Amino acid sequence: MKPDYWMRLADAARQAPSAPPPDMPFGFDTRVLVEWGSPRDGEGILPWALLLRGALLCASLIMLLSVAMNYQTLREREPGSVAIADSVLRMSMLP
């Protein structure tokens, strides 16, 4: 008959004395959180984080330039000739 190692291990674990865990030193949790939250010398910063920041800056700059260039078109109350031609084409394509 094969010995049941799992049962032996479980029995030994049940018989082991259970001491309470030691108390954490005062301020240890605060120091851990501070060290975890502040990267040192580029540690912890994802290697592509600067690339993503640059892409966000470029996208917002392109958006602002587009709005600035189309500001006059956005302020028009009457549709321009291109808008009228576009709506005529769309209406003629409908069944």
Secondary structure, DSSP 4 states (H G I P E B T S, - for coil): ----HHHHHHHHHHHS--PPPPPPPTTHHHHHHHHHHS-STTTTS-TTHHHHHHHHHHHHHHHHHHHHHTHHHHH-SS--HHHHHHHHHHHHH--
